[in-house]
Amino acid sequence: MEHFFVDENYYDNIEDYIHDMGDGGDEEWVKSLSDTWEQKIEFAQLEKLITVNDNLIDEISEFLIDANTERFPEDPDRICGKLNTALKESIDIDKLHLLMPEMWYPNDKFGKLTKQDLLDAL
């Protein structure tokens, strides 16, 4: 079993969970658990950190406009259009999507760890 959450804590695997919970005495901690011990887990899935699509250009444009309001004319429509065009022509959305970092996120699918799962992982 790999990549899961217990509450808000992410684990790559059961061994990491055991180490985190066992505080260095991993095997002793596992053996001290009741035979009926269970821990609810939520499985994780790998997702892009930021969704990259055509709307991202508009969001970047809005951010730049908001951050630089004092530099824009009173009637900014024409210059904002030019800004959007500049961004759309210079940002490669496909490449940005490809290079976007990924992280593990909860996926609303649940399971459980048992004492036997932990023993098997030792």
C-alpha positions in Angstrom: 0.0 0.0 0.0 1.4 3.3 -1.0 0.5 7.0 -0.7 -2.2 7.7 1.8 -3.3 10.2 4.4 -4.2 9.7 8.1 -6.1 12.8 9.1 -4.0 15.6 7.6 -0.8 13.6 7.5 0.6 12.2 4.2 2.5 9.0 4.1 4.4 7.5 1.1 4.0 4.0 2.5 3.2 2.0 5.6 6.8 2.0 6.8 6.8 5.8 7.0 3.6 5.7 9.0 5.1 3.1 11.4 8.2 5.2 11.8 6.1 8.4 12.5 3.9 6.7 15.0 6.5 4.4 16.6 8.8 7.3 17.5 11.9 5.2 16.9 10.7 2.1 18.6 8.8 0.9 15.5 8.7 -2.8 16.1 7.9 -2.4 19.8 5.1 0.0 19.0 3.5 -2.3 16.4 3.7 -5.3 18.6 2.1 -3.4 21.5 -1.1 -2.7 19.5 -4.2 -4.7 20.1 -4.8 -7.5 17.6 -8.0 -5.7 16.6 -6.3 -2.3 16.0 -7.4 -0.5 12.9 -6.6 3.0 11.4 -8.8 4.6 8.8 -6.9 6.0 5.9 -7.7 8.0 2.8 -5.9 7.1 -0.4 -4.0 9.7 -2.3 -3.6 10.5 -6.0 -1.0 12.5 -7.8 -2.3 15.8 -9.2 -0.8 18.9 -10.7 -0.1 21.6 -8.2 -2.1 24.1 -10.3 -4.6 23.4 -13.0 -3.1 24.7 -16.2 -5.7 25.6 -18.9 -6.6 28.6 -21.0 -8.3 30.3 -18.0 -4.9 30.5 -16.4 -3.8 33.3 -18.8 -6.9 35.4 -17.8 -6.1 34.8 -14.1 -2.5 35.8 -14.6 -3.6 38.9 -16.4 -6.0 39.8 -13.6 -3.3 39.4 -11.0 -0.9 41.6 -13.0 -3.5 44.3 -13.4 -4.5 44.2 -9.7 -0.8 44.3 -8.7 -0.1 47.3 -11.0 -3.3 49.3 -10.9 -1.5 52.6 -10.6 0.3 52.1 -13.9 -2.8 51.6 -16.0 -4.8 54.4 -17.6 -8.3 55.3 -16.4 -9.9 53.5 -19.3 -7.7 50.3 -19.3 -9.7 48.1 -21.7 -7.4 48.6 -24.7 -4.2 48.1 -22.8 -5.6 45.1 -20.9 -6.5 43.5 -24.3 -2.9 44.0 -25.3 -1.6 42.5 -22.1 -3.8 39.4 -22.6 -2.5 39.1 -26.2 1.1 39.4 -25.0 0.5 36.7 -22.3 -1.3 34.3 -24.7 1.4 34.6 -27.3 4.3 34.2 -25.0 3.1 31.5 -22.5 3.2 28.0 -23.8 0.2 26.5 -21.9 1.0 22.9 -23.0 4.6 23.2 -21.8 3.6 24.8 -18.5 1.1 22.0 -17.9 3.8 19.4 -18.7 6.3 21.0 -16.3 3.9 21.8 -13.5 5.0 20.1 -10.3 2.7 17.4 -8.9 1.7 16.5 -5.4 -0.2 13.8 -3.6 -3.8 14.8 -2.6 -6.6 13.0 -0.8 -9.0 11.3 -3.3 -12.1 10.6 -1.2 -11.4 6.8 -1.3 -10.9 5.2 2.1 -9.4 2.1 3.5 -7.9 0.9 6.7 -4.7 -0.3 8.1 -4.6 -3.2 10.5 -2.0 -4.5 12.9 -1.3 -7.3 10.4 -0.6 -4.7 7.7 1.9 -3.0 10.0 3.5 -6.3 10.9 3.8 -7.3 7.3 5.6 -4.0 6.6 8.2 -4.5 9.3 
